[in-house]
Every structure is written in C-alpha cells, then in structure tokens.
Amino acid sequence: MSLAIKFGDDTDPNQLSGFIYFDVVTKYSKQLSGKVTSHPLDAGAKITDHYVSENPKYTIVGVISSADISGIPQKINVDGEGPLNVSFQPGPAIVNDAFSGVLNFSPNTANQFLQSNQESVSVDTTQRTDYNRQINSLMEAVMTGLVYDDQAKKLKNRMTLITLYEFMNEILWAEADDLVLTGFSFDEDADSGNGLFVTMQLEQVSFVTLQKTELPKDVAASLSKASQSTSKKSKADGTEKTVGNKDDATSTDPGPKSERELAQLELKEAKKARDALKKK
C-alpha cells in the first residue's frame, strides 16, 4: 500500500493545488473516537441522544524523495493529474569487464590467466529534480490557510481541503476527502540525506446544508398570534405639573427621577433656608 494526497483546484490560479506522492510510508493510522455523557441517564433514555461522534483523525509518517524506487508515481493519476514529485526510476548498476565474455566460455584452468584489472561499474547518473523545498512551502501555505488574492491585492484566509488516496500498487484502493491539515513537521538529521522525512496529521470534517421549507398553515397562524404583543397604556394623563418653588410658575420639571437628583434638591432647599436665616 502507498499513499498520496491531493489538495486544491488546479484550474483555479488563485487557489493552492498539488498532488504529492509518499515514496515511503513508515506509519499510517486512522483514529475513530467519540464522547458520551458522564452524567447518569434516566432509565429508558436513548444513548444516541447523549453521544457525540468526533471527527476521524489520520496520521502519516513517511519520506518524500527525488529518487523513485518503486516506479509507481509514473503510473498513477487522479482525474488525469499525476504527482508533482514524480521522477524516473534509477537504472540498474552494470559491471563491465574486458574479458567477461571470454571467461564465460573458457575453462577454469585458463581463466586464472585471463583475469582483468580493468573492471568498471556503470550507475545511473541522471539528474533529478529535488521537490523537497517546493513541497515544504506548499504544506506551510496549506497549514496557515493564507492565499494571496490578485484582485484584492492582499492575503485572504482560505482553508484548503485535502483528499487522501490509498493505492495498492498503481490501483486506487480507497480515498478520504474533506480533510484539514492540523499538523505538519519534517525532521532532518545526518542520516536523512536529501529525503524529506515528514509527519502529517489530518482531520476529517463534515459539512451540512440548510434547506428552506414552508411551515404548515396552522403552525404559522399559531406563531403569528403568539408574536402579537398587546400595547399597554400608561395611567399618567401626560399633563405637565409644576414642582419645586410654588412661586415659580414657569417650572415644568416633572420632578426628580433618581436618588442623586433628590439629594441635589435637598441641598438646594437647605441652602435657601441657610440664606434666609442669615438675612434675619
């Protein structure tokens, strides 16, 4: 079994897209879990009303290399698109000897005199493209969710969904779509060479759609009656009344409305009384 991921729409220039094949998969796991209430339930209650299924989670640990050992990436495609990190399979090593053809037919007693010191080994020296930096940049962009909008001339937050493909040799075996990249890391040490050793966490999300429908007439009528509120009239007649100094007929203040205003009014009356005493 081998794995590959595909994300984005390659026909949209403003959207991230790519198809990446894992040359080696050292660990692959799928986790299914859920939560059930920890509170006691009534006898006869349905457990389905108290259970929540969590999103499936996938973990992939693998290697992406510029050297294709299996040759499978050259044979697979999804919707006519092949992996971007496809490369040619290395050719076999060949040992050349000037007397190799003669030694196959001469007797062993003569072979000891025909040994050649001019052996040579031919290996595949074809230059291959290293996609590690490109793949690392793509995964970082998918992880952050930021995409540059040419029309708006600014970055926008747009989460890119991923589809995970399982291949049996070059045959598509299974797929999981609507995945979100929740974790991505790569390790590099003295033994990693030119390979990209990655660890990837994916979580499968669910989407729902809203559907509009008309309420039954009796239900709509009942809701309409319930929404009608009766208007309540105040018992006050709305007539302006004079407060404060009786001699001040121009005052139309309806009176204090708070404790603070009452305190201010009391201070004002006390000041008037004090001034009256001084005059006496």
Helices and strands as residue ranges (DSSP letters): E 2-7, E 18-21, E 24-31, E 34-36, G 47-50, E 51-53, E 57-64, G 72-74, E 94-96, H 100-103, H 108-111, E 120-122, H 132-144, E 146-149, E 154-157, E 162-168, E 171-187, E 196-204, H 217-227, H 259-279
